[in-house]
Amino acid sequence: MRRGRNRWDSFSTTTCTTPSWSARSPTPAAAAPSSASACRPPAGSRRSTASSGTASGRRPRSGCGATPYRDTTLPGYFFRAGDGDEPRPTLILTDGYDGTVEELWFANGAAALDRGYHVIAFDGPGQGSVLLDQGIVFRPDWENVVGPVLDHVLELPGVDPARIALMGWSFGGYTAPRAATAEHRLAACVSDSGPYDLLGALRARIPRPLTRNLPHGTVLTRPVLAAALRSVLRRPSAGWSLRRNLWVHGVDDPLELLGVLADYTLAGREHLIRCPTFVCRTAGDDLTAAAPTFAARLTCPSRYVEFGPADGVTGHCEMTGRAVFHREVFDWLDEVLA
């Protein structure tokens, strides 16, 4: 019973949670952006901005990155890497399961600017103010999110349409390659520590006898699984992640959530990605254990990197060594987009 209880503890705190900077994480070299205008959310939004610069100390040119999406907009930022309007490569940043667009500045935005890339960062469905202020939940077909973003990016000054890359970290490591399966205007894609199959990643944290025939379960396992999940929901701290999962996917029942998560998979779609793709993970990160499988099944030009203690890197999304990740991924992007 003790083993089963530990697995439920693990399950209850598991999703592709976007990493947060902590006392154990390296301090970001740049502060959050202030010269950037946030895309305007609907009236009454709680969004605010803070102050900024880049890792090199210069203040980026920036502006509103608001992207038309259905009958609303997706808030974001557009950071220009230089003062001129000469065409440059552009990096679109998409966030994780519980992240906000502002975090993308620390994660990859400042590093991209210092390497000469324009940057577009945005909140998509299920993220940041799109969830909080607009009530729009996640969707698995992220190509239908990135498509409008690309339409917008191609209208911006100084963007080279042949050199646009998409980078996602954490849960964005699923949504970015999912978008690339159908959005072939992308010149490159980066999947940083994403789940290959979200239900599969969660299945590993459920006691094995209850995983038969997921997401639907069996006549015997379904009532037990439902009771166990309801028990997790009632726990003030350990149940936080599961309660939030229900919220961001717009469902009320944990068993229904499992059915929804089954749609978040790259299995069987790998061959649809045409652009060069960079896949990485940190050794020991069980949420990304299937990353090598995903990389091996790609038919496009690809590179797979597994970071580890020998690189000075541990934690989900290379959290103790983001600079190591940045060096590796931007060297690759520079080559691919040359």
N, C-alpha and C positions, 0 to 999 in steps of 0.2 A: 504493500500500500504506500510505503514511503516513496518508492520510485514513481508510482503513478502521481502522487501529489506533487512531486518535483516537476514532472512533465507538464502538469496543468499550470503550475506557477510560470513555467517557461512559456507555455502557449499564451497565457493571459497577457504577457508583456511583449508579445512578438507581433510586429508587422515590420515593413521596411521603414523604420523610423529614421527620419533625417537626423544626422548627427548634430549635436549642439556643441558649441565651444565650451570647454570646461577648464578647470584649473590644471588638469592633466594634459590638455591639448595645447599645442603651440599657439602662442598669441598671434592672431592675424596681423600681417604687416600693414594693412590698410584699415582705416575706419569705415563705417558704413557711409554710403553716398548721401550727400546733401545737395550738391549742385544739380543732381538729377531731379526731374519732375516725375513724380509717380503718375502712372496712368490714372486718369480720373475714375474712381469708383462711383457708384451711385450716391446720391445725396444721403448724408447721415453716416457716411463711412467712418470707421475708426482709424483709417490709415493715416500715418504721419511719416515724416522723413527726419533723418538725422544728418550729421555732418560728415565730410569726406575728403579723400584724396586717393592716390594710387600708391602701390608699394614703393615706387620711385619718388614719391612726394609731390608729383604734379597733379593738378586738378583736371579731371577729364571733362571734355565737352560732352554735354548730355542733354537729353530731352525726353519728352513723354513717349513711352513706348506703347500707348494704348492700342490694342488690336481689336478691330470689330469682330464680334463672335456672336452669331445668331442675332438676337435682338438686343444685345448688350455689348460690353467690351471686356477684354481681359487686361487687368492692370499690369504695368511693367515699367522697365527703364530701357532707354537706348543710350549707350555710352560710346562715344566716338574716340578712336585711338589717336587721332591727330587733328590738326586744324584745317588741313586741306581737304578737298573733295575728291582726291585721287582714289580710284577703286581699291578697296582693301578686303581681305578675308573677313568674314563675319561669323561669330559664334553665337548660336542661340542656346540659352541655358534653360533647362526645365528641371523642376525641383522634385523633392521626394514626397513621402506619404503624409508627413505633417509639417512640411516646411513652408516658408513664405518667401516671396520674391526677394526681399531684402537680404536674406541669408545667402543668396546666390552670389552676392558681391564678395563676401568673404570666402565662399567655397571655391569660386573659379573666376569671377569677374575681374578682380584686380590683376590676377596673374595673366589673364587673357589680354588685357589692355597693355600690360608691360611687354607682351610678346607681339604687339602690333595689330591685334584683332579688334574690330568693332564688336560690341557685345549687346545683345538683346536678352533681357531676363524678364520672365513673366510668371504670373500666377495663372494656373489653368483650373479647370473644373476640379472641385474637391480640395483646393489649396487656398491658403491665405484669405484675402478678402473676397475672392470669388465664392468661397464657401461661407465665410462669416457674414458678409454683407448681402450677397446675392442668393445664397442658398443653393448653389449649383454643385452637384456632387460629382464624384469621379465617374469616368467612363473608360472602358478598356481600349476603345479604338482611338488611340491618341493621334493617329494620322488626321483625324477630323478636327483636332485641336491645332496641331502644328501647321496644317494647310493654311488656315487663315493667318497664322503668325507669319508664315513665309510670304503670303500675299502682301502683308504689310511691310515686311522687311525689304522686299524688292522695290518698294516705293521710296525707301529712305536714301538720302544722298550718300555717295561714297561707298555703297555696297557693291561688291563684285558678285554678280549673280552666279558665276561659275565656281565661287569659293565660299559657300555657306555650309557650315557644319552645325550639327546638333549634339549637345552634350547633356546627359542626364546622370544625376548621382542618386544613390539609394533607390527608392522606388522609381525615380527617373531613369535608372538603369534598365528598367523594363519599358517605360513609356517612350524613351528615345528610340530604341530599336524597333518597337512596335510601330512608331510613326514612320520609320524608314522602310517598313515593309510595303508601304503604299505611296509614300511621298518621295518621288524619285528626283526632285529638284535638289535634294541634299547631295553635297559633294563628299561628306564624311559623317560618321556617327560615332559617338563615344558612349559606351555603356559602363558606367563606373559603379560597381558593387550593387547591381540590380538582381532581382529574382528572375530566374528563367521561367518558373511556373509558381505563381504565388500560392495556390492551394497546396502544391507539392511541398513548398517550404513550410507551410503551417502544419501539414500532415505529419511531418517529422516531430512535431511537438505535442501531438495528441497520443495518449496511450494506444499502443498498437492494436489491441483488440477492438478499439472503437473506430479504426480507420477503414474498415472493410466497406467497399462500395461508396466511398465518399465521392461527391458531396451529399448524396441522398441517404447513405447508410442503409441498414437492413431493418427488418421488423424488430429484431432484438437489440441492435445497437442504437437506433435512432432515439428511443426514449431515454436511454442512459446518457447519450451524448447531449441531448437537450437539457437534461437535469444538471449535468456537469457544467455546461456553458452558462446556464442561469445562475449557478452557484458562483462562478467566476464573476459574473456581472455585478453581483451584490457586494463584492469585496472592494472597499474604498480605493485602495491603491492598486492592487494587482489587477483589478477589473477595469482600470482606466483605459488601457489600450483597446480592449474589446469594445467598450462603450464607444470609444472614439471611432473605431472601425465601422460600427453600425451607422454612426452619424455621417461619416464622409462618403459612405456608399448609399445612404438614403434608405436603409432598411431598419426594421424594428426587431427582427427575430434572428438570433445567432445562427440557427440552421439555414435560414434564408441567406444569410451572409456567406456561408460556405458555398452555396450555389452561385452567388454573384462572383466570388473570388475565382471560381473555375474558369471564368472567361478571361482572366488575366494571365495568359500564358503565351509564350513564344514558340512552343512546341508545334511543329508542322508549318511554321511560317518562316523559318530561317532562310529558305531558298528565295523568298520574296525580297530580301534586302540586297540591293545592287551596289550601293556605295561602299567604299572601304570602311571597315568597322573595327574599332578598338574596344576590346573587352578586358576588364580587369577585376580583381578582387583582392582581399587581404587573406592570407592563410589563417585558418581557424574561424573565419566568419561563416557560421553555419547557414545564414540566410542566403548566401551566395554560393553554396556548395556545388550547385549545378552549372556555374559559369563556364567551367571547362567543357561541359557537354554542349552548351550553347555555342561556344566558340568553334568547337570541332564540327558542328553541323552547318556552319555558315558556308555558303558557296561563293560569296563575294571575297575580294581581298580583305584579309583581316590580320589582326595581331592580338594575341592573348598574353597578358602579363599577370603574374601572381606575386604580389608584394609580401614581404614577411619581415621577421625580426632582423635578418641579415641586412635588410635595407633601412633599418631603423623605423619600420612601419608596423603598426599593430592597430586593431580595431576596425569597426565597420567604416567603410569609405576612407581608408588610409588615414584615420583621424590623427594619429601621432606623427604623420609624415606627409602632409599635403604637398609640401614643396617637392618631395621625391616624385609624387604622382604628377605634379605640374611639369616637371622637367621631362618625364617620360612621355606624357601625352602631347605636350606642345612640340617636342622634337618630332613626334610622329605626324602631327597635324601639319607642321611646316613642310615636311617631305611630301605628304599626300596632296596638299593644296598648292605646291610650288608651280 
